[in-house]
Amino acid sequence: MKKFLNLGKQPFANKYLSKKELLSKKKEQFYELQIGFDVKSKLVSILNTVSSKKMFDNKYPYRSSMSLTMRDSFKELSVFIKKKFKPNLILEIGSNDGSLIKHFKKDKALCVEPCKNLAKITKKKGFKTYSEYWNKSLAKKIKSKFKKIDLIYSANTLSHIPNLDSVFKSISYVLSENGVLIIEDPSLMECLKKTAYDQFYNEHIYVFSLISIINLMKKHNLEVFDVKKLKTHGGSMRYFIKRKSNKNLRINKNVQKYLNEELNFKIDKFETYIKFRKRVEVSKQKLIDIFHSLKKRNKKIIGYGSTAKSVTVLNYCKINNQIIDYFVDTTPDKTNKYMPGTHIYIKKYHKNLLNNIDYIFLGAWNFKKEIFKKEKKFIKKGGRFISHIPKPNII
Ligand code: TYD
């Protein structure tokens, strides 16, 4: 593993602090966020991982249903899955609050969600939910009860689990002979192109590329038979995977096409990552300059979308509650809390909170379109947004 980026001391993303925690003598925990490239497997990963139990507990705040973009994306996918694969039983690993699974019949779906607060939501809706981490022992338990699982879906979850060999071994163990595995995660090429260094934080142990997924699948007698590019999470990839032995499904031309795109981009070369690091350093300085010059002119700045991504940016660029007055967010378990590390207060979103604000830092830049549409009034009144993607800029 060759290191190429150091994003400094970072708090745990998604560990929003209550007032009590903020005032407590117990010090907030930090870790050194370093990122590396495995020359052989082509995997990009963070170098010092935090235990899953510490990250995904019974208070995990993230909800996948908080944006129209994600709700629409899951709905569309559910229609596609039913039409194309007609699964008798679908298993979702990392079902969160059930945004995808709710489109399936209760007797045709299983959820795996270790965060108990989220598992409660799908359980309440009547879905069989295992509130456990995805591993071999859970796979055994599931297989003994449900013989054939013909579709496994996992979005933004497998990249959060350190031991990928165990992840895919367990998947291969429960997947039926002609079964299909669909995974989706942020795309490494998009992350590099957009200088979106905020895709890196403790939970995102890996940022996958097609080439790294192809290499990984080889080890497990699985293969990618189709790929789709998605707009979600700032640019994601959806990988369709089958057993090598399954000849019923053809390999789509997209696989080679997108692989060539990555190779042309030199995603397999270490020099690409060194260039990325240089762009990250320039991006940091530019963003700091923007904030400082606005503050010098006494502009009032708030943040929109207290994302895990913005935790990386703000801590790396040392932008704290002296610069950003507060964040607004719709997520119930984030509001009335403080951003990790920078201690910026998070208010429950209300459109009036944008009154008399000059600039808004777009923490949820991946929902720019949706947010700009929603905040037409703010823009019309002369309000401006600050975004660091693809380059720090005022829009
Ligand atoms: P997301 O970009 O999915 O997060 P992360 O970097 O944490 O993985 O999260 C988007 C955040 O923005 C989420 O906290 C909800 C919030 N949000 C709003 O408050 N209002 C909105 O209109 C939208 C689209 C998102």
Residues whose N, C-alpha, C, O or C-beta is under 5 A from the ligand:
A	BS01	TYD	M66 S67 G305 S306 T307 A308 K309 V328 D329 T330 T331 A364 N366 F367 E370
